[in-house]
Amino acid sequence: MIGHRGKVLYGKSENKRCKMASTTKIMTAIVVVENVKDINERIKISSKSAGTGGSRLGLHTNDEISVKDLLYGLLLCSRK
Protein backbone atom coordinates (compact mmCIF):
# COMPACT_ATOMS: atom_id res chain seq x y z
CA MET A 1 0.00 0.00 0.00
CA ILE A 2 1.39 3.42 -0.91
CA GLY A 3 0.64 6.50 1.16
CA HIS A 4 -0.21 9.96 -0.11
CA ARG A 5 3.48 10.95 -0.47
CA GLY A 6 4.48 7.87 -2.44
CA LYS A 7 6.07 6.19 0.57
CA VAL A 8 5.41 2.45 0.99
CA LEU A 9 3.37 1.93 4.14
CA TYR A 10 2.85 -1.82 3.89
CA GLY A 11 3.87 -4.65 1.64
CA LYS A 12 3.38 -8.40 1.68
CA SER A 13 5.60 -10.60 -0.47
CA GLU A 14 6.09 -7.62 -2.78
CA ASN A 15 9.35 -9.03 -4.14
CA LYS A 16 8.02 -12.56 -4.69
CA ARG A 17 7.89 -13.58 -8.34
CA CYS A 18 4.55 -15.01 -9.47
CA LYS A 19 3.40 -16.68 -12.65
CA MET A 20 1.34 -14.48 -14.97
CA ALA A 21 -1.26 -17.09 -15.98
CA SER A 22 -4.12 -15.84 -13.78
CA THR A 23 -3.52 -12.20 -14.65
CA THR A 24 -3.38 -13.09 -18.34
CA LYS A 25 -6.66 -15.01 -18.10
CA ILE A 26 -8.44 -12.13 -16.37
CA MET A 27 -7.13 -9.58 -18.88
CA THR A 28 -8.21 -11.83 -21.77
CA ALA A 29 -11.71 -12.10 -20.29
CA ILE A 30 -11.94 -8.31 -19.88
CA VAL A 31 -10.88 -7.72 -23.50
CA VAL A 32 -13.45 -10.24 -24.76
CA VAL A 33 -16.31 -8.82 -22.66
CA GLU A 34 -15.49 -5.27 -23.76
CA ASN A 35 -15.41 -6.21 -27.45
CA VAL A 36 -17.94 -8.98 -28.07
CA LYS A 37 -21.35 -7.90 -29.38
CA ASP A 38 -23.23 -11.06 -28.42
CA ILE A 39 -21.95 -13.27 -25.61
CA ASN A 40 -24.15 -16.09 -26.92
CA GLU A 41 -22.48 -16.02 -30.35
CA ARG A 42 -21.19 -19.46 -31.30
CA ILE A 43 -17.55 -19.86 -32.31
CA LYS A 44 -16.07 -22.68 -34.39
CA ILE A 45 -12.83 -24.03 -32.89
CA SER A 46 -9.84 -24.00 -35.25
CA SER A 47 -7.25 -26.79 -35.32
CA LYS A 48 -4.69 -24.38 -33.83
CA SER A 49 -7.01 -23.56 -30.92
CA ALA A 50 -7.94 -27.21 -30.38
CA GLY A 51 -4.25 -28.09 -30.14
CA THR A 52 -3.54 -25.56 -27.39
CA GLY A 53 -2.53 -27.34 -24.21
CA GLY A 54 -3.76 -26.67 -20.70
CA SER A 55 -7.47 -26.43 -21.45
CA ARG A 56 -9.95 -28.35 -19.34
CA LEU A 57 -12.73 -27.96 -21.90
CA GLY A 58 -11.50 -30.74 -24.18
CA LEU A 59 -12.33 -28.84 -27.37
CA HIS A 60 -11.69 -30.42 -30.77
CA THR A 61 -11.33 -28.98 -34.26
CA ASN A 62 -14.68 -27.74 -35.65
CA ASP A 63 -16.45 -27.92 -32.28
CA GLU A 64 -18.86 -25.03 -31.79
CA ILE A 65 -19.17 -23.26 -28.44
CA SER A 66 -20.60 -19.95 -27.27
CA VAL A 67 -18.39 -17.03 -26.24
CA LYS A 68 -20.08 -17.26 -22.82
CA ASP A 69 -18.99 -20.89 -22.39
CA LEU A 70 -15.47 -20.09 -23.61
CA LEU A 71 -15.25 -17.34 -20.99
CA TYR A 72 -16.46 -19.75 -18.33
CA GLY A 73 -13.80 -22.25 -19.38
CA LEU A 74 -11.15 -19.54 -19.41
CA LEU A 75 -11.88 -18.60 -15.82
CA LEU A 76 -11.88 -22.15 -14.43
CA CYS A 77 -9.11 -22.97 -12.00
CA SER A 78 -5.88 -23.82 -13.84
CA ARG A 79 -4.36 -27.26 -13.70
CA LYS A 80 -1.63 -27.61 -11.16
N, CA, C and O atoms as a GROMACS GRO file, in nm:
protein
  320
    1MET      N    1   0.086  -0.117   0.000
    1MET     CA    2   0.000   0.000   0.000
    1MET      C    3   0.090   0.122   0.000
    1MET      O    4   0.188   0.127   0.074
    2ILE      N    5   0.058   0.221  -0.081
    2ILE     CA    6   0.139   0.342  -0.091
    2ILE      C    7   0.061   0.458  -0.033
    2ILE      O    8  -0.056   0.479  -0.066
    3GLY      N    9   0.126   0.534   0.053
    3GLY     CA   10   0.064   0.650   0.116
    3GLY      C   11   0.056   0.769   0.022
    3GLY      O   12   0.097   0.761  -0.094
    4HIS      N   13   0.004   0.878   0.071
    4HIS     CA   14  -0.021   0.996  -0.012
    4HIS      C   15   0.107   1.064  -0.060
    4HIS      O   16   0.101   1.146  -0.152
    5ARG      N   17   0.222   1.034  -0.002
    5ARG     CA   18   0.348   1.096  -0.047
    5ARG      C   19   0.434   0.997  -0.125
    5ARG      O   20   0.553   1.021  -0.147
    6GLY      N   21   0.375   0.886  -0.166
    6GLY     CA   22   0.448   0.787  -0.244
    6GLY      C   23   0.536   0.695  -0.162
    6GLY      O   24   0.612   0.615  -0.217
    7LYS      N   25   0.527   0.704  -0.031
    7LYS     CA   26   0.607   0.619   0.057
    7LYS      C   27   0.531   0.488   0.083
    7LYS      O   28   0.411   0.489   0.111
    8VAL      N   29   0.603   0.375   0.074
    8VAL     CA   30   0.541   0.245   0.099
    8VAL      C   31   0.509   0.233   0.247
    8VAL      O   32   0.597   0.245   0.332
    9LEU      N   33   0.381   0.208   0.277
    9LEU     CA   34   0.336   0.193   0.414
    9LEU      C   35   0.331   0.047   0.455
    9LEU      O   36   0.352   0.014   0.572
   10TYR      N   37   0.301  -0.041   0.359
   10TYR     CA   38   0.285  -0.182   0.389
   10TYR      C   39   0.307  -0.264   0.262
   10TYR      O   40   0.265  -0.223   0.153
   11GLY      N   41   0.370  -0.375   0.276
   11GLY     CA   42   0.387  -0.465   0.164
   11GLY      C   43   0.390  -0.608   0.212
   11GLY      O   44   0.440  -0.637   0.321
   12LYS      N   45   0.337  -0.698   0.132
   12LYS     CA   46   0.338  -0.840   0.168
   12LYS      C   47   0.386  -0.918   0.047
   12LYS      O   48   0.321  -0.921  -0.057
   13SER      N   49   0.499  -0.980   0.061
   13SER     CA   50   0.560  -1.060  -0.048
   13SER      C   51   0.574  -0.978  -0.175
   13SER      O   52   0.558  -1.030  -0.285
   14GLU      N   53   0.603  -0.850  -0.161
   14GLU     CA   54   0.609  -0.762  -0.278
   14GLU      C   55   0.723  -0.793  -0.374
   14GLU      O   56   0.720  -0.751  -0.489
   15ASN      N   57   0.822  -0.867  -0.327
   15ASN     CA   58   0.935  -0.903  -0.414
   15ASN      C   59   0.926  -1.047  -0.464
   15ASN      O   60   1.015  -1.094  -0.536
   16LYS      N   61   0.821  -1.118  -0.427
   16LYS     CA   62   0.802  -1.256  -0.469
   16LYS      C   63   0.758  -1.260  -0.615
   16LYS      O   64   0.666  -1.190  -0.656
   17ARG      N   65   0.825  -1.342  -0.693
   17ARG     CA   66   0.789  -1.358  -0.834
   17ARG      C   67   0.672  -1.454  -0.846
   17ARG      O   68   0.670  -1.560  -0.783
   18CYS      N   69   0.574  -1.418  -0.927
   18CYS     CA   70   0.455  -1.501  -0.946
   18CYS      C   71   0.435  -1.526  -1.095
   18CYS      O   72   0.475  -1.445  -1.180
   19LYS      N   73   0.373  -1.638  -1.126
   19LYS     CA   74   0.340  -1.668  -1.265
   19LYS      C   75   0.229  -1.574  -1.312
   19LYS      O   76   0.147  -1.530  -1.232
   20MET      N   77   0.228  -1.544  -1.441
   20MET     CA   78   0.134  -1.448  -1.497
   20MET      C   79   0.004  -1.510  -1.546
   20MET      O   80  -0.084  -1.438  -1.594
   21ALA      N   81  -0.011  -1.641  -1.537
   21ALA     CA   82  -0.126  -1.709  -1.598
   21ALA      C   83  -0.260  -1.650  -1.554
   21ALA      O   84  -0.344  -1.620  -1.639
   22SER      N   85  -0.282  -1.633  -1.426
   22SER     CA   86  -0.412  -1.584  -1.378
   22SER      C   87  -0.438  -1.442  -1.424
   22SER      O   88  -0.550  -1.409  -1.464
   23THR      N   89  -0.337  -1.358  -1.418
   23THR     CA   90  -0.352  -1.220  -1.465
   23THR      C   91  -0.383  -1.218  -1.614
   23THR      O   92  -0.468  -1.141  -1.659
   24THR      N   93  -0.315  -1.301  -1.689
   24THR     CA   94  -0.338  -1.309  -1.834
   24THR      C   95  -0.481  -1.354  -1.863
   24THR      O   96  -0.545  -1.300  -1.953
   25LYS      N   97  -0.530  -1.452  -1.789
   25LYS     CA   98  -0.666  -1.501  -1.810
   25LYS      C   99  -0.769  -1.392  -1.780
   25LYS      O  100  -0.864  -1.374  -1.856
   26ILE      N  101  -0.750  -1.319  -1.673
   26ILE     CA  102  -0.844  -1.213  -1.637
   26ILE      C  103  -0.842  -1.102  -1.741
   26ILE      O  104  -0.947  -1.052  -1.781
   27MET      N  105  -0.723  -1.063  -1.785
   27MET     CA  106  -0.713  -0.958  -1.888
   27MET      C  107  -0.777  -1.004  -2.019
   27MET      O  108  -0.843  -0.925  -2.087
   28THR      N  109  -0.758  -1.130  -2.055
   28THR     CA  110  -0.821  -1.183  -2.177
   28THR      C  111  -0.973  -1.176  -2.164
   28THR      O  112  -1.041  -1.136  -2.259
   29ALA      N  113  -1.026  -1.215  -2.051
   29ALA     CA  114  -1.171  -1.210  -2.029
   29ALA      C  115  -1.223  -1.067  -2.039
   29ALA      O  116  -1.328  -1.044  -2.099
   30ILE      N  117  -1.152  -0.972  -1.982
   30ILE     CA  118  -1.194  -0.831  -1.988
   30ILE      C  119  -1.197  -0.782  -2.132
   30ILE      O  120  -1.293  -0.717  -2.173
   31VAL      N  121  -1.093  -0.814  -2.210
   31VAL     CA  122  -1.088  -0.772  -2.350
   31VAL      C  123  -1.204  -0.831  -2.428
   31VAL      O  124  -1.266  -0.762  -2.510
   32VAL      N  125  -1.234  -0.959  -2.406
   32VAL     CA  126  -1.345  -1.024  -2.476
   32VAL      C  127  -1.478  -0.957  -2.440
   32VAL      O  128  -1.555  -0.922  -2.528
   33VAL      N  129  -1.504  -0.940  -2.311
   33VAL     CA  130  -1.631  -0.882  -2.266
   33VAL      C  131  -1.649  -0.740  -2.320
   33VAL      O  132  -1.760  -0.700  -2.355
   34GLU      N  133  -1.541  -0.665  -2.326
   34GLU     CA  134  -1.549  -0.527  -2.376
   34GLU      C  135  -1.570  -0.520  -2.527
   34GLU      O  136  -1.616  -0.418  -2.578
   35ASN      N  137  -1.537  -0.628  -2.599
   35ASN     CA  138  -1.541  -0.621  -2.745
   35ASN      C  139  -1.642  -0.711  -2.813
   35ASN      O  140  -1.670  -0.692  -2.932
   36VAL      N  141  -1.699  -0.807  -2.743
   36VAL     CA  142  -1.794  -0.898  -2.807
   36VAL      C  143  -1.932  -0.831  -2.812
   36VAL      O  144  -1.974  -0.764  -2.718
   37LYS      N  145  -2.001  -0.849  -2.923
   37LYS     CA  146  -2.135  -0.790  -2.938
   37LYS      C  147  -2.243  -0.880  -2.880
   37LYS      O  148  -2.341  -0.831  -2.825
   38ASP      N  149  -2.224  -1.011  -2.891
   38ASP     CA  150  -2.323  -1.106  -2.842
   38ASP      C  151  -2.252  -1.220  -2.772
   38ASP      O  152  -2.186  -1.302  -2.836
   39ILE      N  153  -2.264  -1.226  -2.641
   39ILE     CA  154  -2.195  -1.327  -2.561
   39ILE      C  155  -2.244  -1.468  -2.593
   39ILE      O  156  -2.177  -1.566  -2.561
   40ASN      N  157  -2.361  -1.478  -2.654
   40ASN     CA  158  -2.416  -1.609  -2.692
   40ASN      C  159  -2.374  -1.652  -2.832
   40ASN      O  160  -2.412  -1.760  -2.878
   41GLU      N  161  -2.297  -1.567  -2.902
   41GLU     CA  162  -2.248  -1.602  -3.035
   41GLU      C  163  -2.169  -1.732  -3.028
   41GLU      O  164  -2.092  -1.754  -2.935
   42ARG      N  165  -2.190  -1.817  -3.128
   42ARG     CA  166  -2.119  -1.946  -3.130
   42ARG      C  167  -1.994  -1.933  -3.216
   42ARG      O  168  -1.995  -1.871  -3.322
   43ILE      N  169  -1.886  -1.993  -3.166
   43ILE     CA  170  -1.755  -1.986  -3.231
   43ILE      C  171  -1.715  -2.126  -3.273
   43ILE      O  172  -1.733  -2.222  -3.197
   44LYS      N  173  -1.659  -2.138  -3.394
   44LYS     CA  174  -1.608  -2.268  -3.440
   44LYS      C  175  -1.460  -2.275  -3.401
   44LYS      O  176  -1.383  -2.182  -3.428
   45ILE      N  177  -1.419  -2.384  -3.338
   45ILE     CA  178  -1.283  -2.402  -3.289
   45ILE      C  179  -1.190  -2.445  -3.403
   45ILE      O  180  -1.216  -2.543  -3.473
   46SER      N  181  -1.082  -2.369  -3.421
   46SER     CA  182  -0.984  -2.400  -3.525
   46SER      C  183  -0.892  -2.512  -3.477
   46SER      O  184  -0.888  -2.544  -3.358
   47SER      N  185  -0.818  -2.572  -3.570
   47SER     CA  186  -0.725  -2.679  -3.532
   47SER      C  187  -0.614  -2.624  -3.442
   47SER      O  188  -0.567  -2.694  -3.352
   48LYS      N  189  -0.573  -2.500  -3.466
   48LYS     CA  190  -0.470  -2.438  -3.383
   48LYS      C  191  -0.520  -2.421  -3.239
   48LYS      O  192  -0.448  -2.451  -3.143
   49SER      N  193  -0.643  -2.374  -3.225
   49SER     CA  194  -0.701  -2.356  -3.092
   49SER      C  195  -0.723  -2.489  -3.022
   49SER      O  196  -0.699  -2.502  -2.902
   50ALA      N  197  -0.768  -2.588  -3.097
   50ALA     CA  198  -0.794  -2.721  -3.038
   50ALA      C  199  -0.665  -2.784  -2.988
   50ALA      O  200  -0.667  -2.862  -2.893
   51GLY      N  201  -0.554  -2.751  -3.052
   51GLY     CA  202  -0.426  -2.809  -3.014
   51GLY      C  203  -0.355  -2.737  -2.900
   51GLY      O  204  -0.246  -2.777  -2.859
   52THR      N  205  -0.416  -2.631  -2.848
   52THR     CA  206  -0.354  -2.556  -2.739
   52THR      C  207  -0.366  -2.635  -2.610
   52THR      O  208  -0.475  -2.676  -2.570
   53GLY      N  209  -0.255  -2.655  -2.545
   53GLY     CA  210  -0.253  -2.734  -2.421
   53GLY      C  211  -0.306  -2.656  -2.302
   53GLY      O  212  -0.320  -2.534  -2.307
   54GLY      N  213  -0.336  -2.729  -2.195
   54GLY     CA  214  -0.376  -2.667  -2.070
   54GLY      C  215  -0.525  -2.644  -2.052
   54GLY      O  216  -0.568  -2.605  -1.944
   55SER      N  217  -0.603  -2.666  -2.154
   55SER     CA  218  -0.747  -2.643  -2.145
   55SER      C  219  -0.815  -2.761  -2.078
   55SER      O  220  -0.779  -2.876  -2.099
   56ARG      N  221  -0.915  -2.729  -1.997
   56ARG     CA  222  -0.995  -2.835  -1.934
   56ARG      C  223  -1.125  -2.859  -2.011
   56ARG      O  224  -1.203  -2.946  -1.973
   57LEU      N  225  -1.148  -2.783  -2.116
   57LEU     CA  226  -1.273  -2.796  -2.190
   57LEU      C  227  -1.274  -2.914  -2.287
   57LEU      O  228  -1.381  -2.962  -2.324
   58GLY      N  229  -1.158  -2.961  -2.328
   58GLY     CA  230  -1.150  -3.074  -2.418
   58GLY      C  231  -1.207  -3.044  -2.556
   58GLY      O  232  -1.275  -3.128  -2.616
   59LEU      N  233  -1.180  -2.924  -2.607
   59LEU     CA  234  -1.233  -2.884  -2.737
   59LEU      C  235  -1.156  -2.949  -2.851
   59LEU      O  236  -1.035  -2.971  -2.841
   60HIS      N  237  -1.228  -2.981  -2.959
   60HIS     CA  238  -1.169  -3.042  -3.077
   60HIS      C  239  -1.195  -2.953  -3.198
   60HIS      O  240  -1.284  -2.868  -3.197
   61THR      N  241  -1.116  -2.973  -3.302
   61THR     CA  242  -1.133  -2.898  -3.426
   61THR      C  243  -1.277  -2.907  -3.475
   61THR      O  244  -1.337  -3.014  -3.478
   62ASN      N  245  -1.332  -2.791  -3.512
   62ASN     CA  246  -1.468  -2.774  -3.565
   62ASN      C  247  -1.578  -2.783  -3.460
   62ASN      O  248  -1.696  -2.773  -3.494
   63ASP      N  249  -1.544  -2.803  -3.332
   63ASP     CA  250  -1.645  -2.792  -3.228
   63ASP      C  251  -1.702  -2.651  -3.230
   63ASP      O  252  -1.631  -2.557  -3.266
   64GLU      N  253  -1.826  -2.635  -3.191
   64GLU     CA  254  -1.886  -2.503  -3.179
   64GLU      C  255  -1.924  -2.480  -3.034
   64GLU      O  256  -1.981  -2.568  -2.969
   65ILE      N  257  -1.893  -2.360  -2.983
   65ILE     CA  258  -1.917  -2.326  -2.844
   65ILE      C  259  -1.945  -2.176  -2.835
   65ILE      O  260  -1.892  -2.098  -2.914
   66SER      N  261  -2.027  -2.137  -2.741
   66SER     CA  262  -2.060  -1.995  -2.727
   66SER      C  263  -1.944  -1.918  -2.661
   66SER      O  264  -1.863  -1.977  -2.589
   67VAL      N  265  -1.938  -1.789  -2.687
   67VAL     CA  266  -1.839  -1.703  -2.624
   67VAL      C  267  -1.855  -1.712  -2.472
   67VAL      O  268  -1.757  -1.716  -2.399
   68LYS      N  269  -1.979  -1.716  -2.426
   68LYS     CA  270  -2.008  -1.726  -2.282
   68LYS      C  271  -1.943  -1.851  -2.223
   68LYS      O  272  -1.879  -1.844  -2.117
   69ASP      N  273  -1.958  -1.964  -2.289
   69ASP     CA  274  -1.899  -2.089  -2.239
   69ASP      C  275  -1.746  -2.087  -2.249
   69ASP      O  276  -1.678  -2.144  -2.163
   70LEU      N  277  -1.692  -2.023  -2.352
   70LEU     CA  278  -1.547  -2.009  -2.362
   70LEU      C  279  -1.494  -1.924  -2.246
   70LEU      O  280  -1.390  -1.956  -2.189
   71LEU      N  281  -1.565  -1.817  -2.212
   71LEU     CA  282  -1.525  -1.734  -2.098
   71LEU      C  283  -1.530  -1.814  -1.969
   71LEU      O  284  -1.440  -1.804  -1.886
   72TYR      N  285  -1.634  -1.891  -1.952
   72TYR     CA  286  -1.646  -1.975  -1.833
   72TYR      C  287  -1.526  -2.069  -1.823
   72TYR      O  288  -1.466  -2.083  -1.717
   73GLY      N  289  -1.494  -2.134  -1.935
   73GLY     CA  290  -1.380  -2.225  -1.938
   73GLY      C  291  -1.248  -2.153  -1.911
   73GLY      O  292  -1.159  -2.208  -1.846
   74LEU      N  293  -1.236  -2.033  -1.962
   74LEU     CA  294  -1.115  -1.954  -1.941
   74LEU      C  295  -1.092  -1.924  -1.794
   74LEU      O  296  -0.978  -1.923  -1.747
   75LEU      N  297  -1.200  -1.901  -1.721
   75LEU     CA  298  -1.188  -1.860  -1.582
   75LEU      C  299  -1.193  -1.976  -1.482
   75LEU      O  300  -1.192  -1.954  -1.361
   76LEU      N  301  -1.199  -2.099  -1.533
   76LEU     CA  302  -1.188  -2.215  -1.443
   76LEU      C  303  -1.050  -2.218  -1.380
   76LEU      O  304  -0.955  -2.162  -1.435
   77CYS      N  305  -1.039  -2.282  -1.269
   77CYS     CA  306  -0.911  -2.297  -1.201
   77CYS      C  307  -0.813  -2.370  -1.292
   77CYS      O  308  -0.849  -2.470  -1.355
   78SER      N  309  -0.691  -2.320  -1.301
   78SER     CA  310  -0.588  -2.382  -1.384
   78SER      C  311  -0.544  -2.515  -1.327
   78SER      O  312  -0.556  -2.541  -1.208
   79ARG      N  313  -0.493  -2.600  -1.416
   79ARG     CA  314  -0.436  -2.726  -1.370
   79ARG      C  315  -0.309  -2.698  -1.293
   79ARG      O  316  -0.237  -2.602  -1.321
   80LYS      N  317  -0.284  -2.781  -1.196
   80LYS     CA  318  -0.163  -2.761  -1.116
   80LYS      C  319  -0.069  -2.876  -1.132
   80LYS      O  320   0.039  -2.877  -1.073
   0.00000   0.00000   0.00000
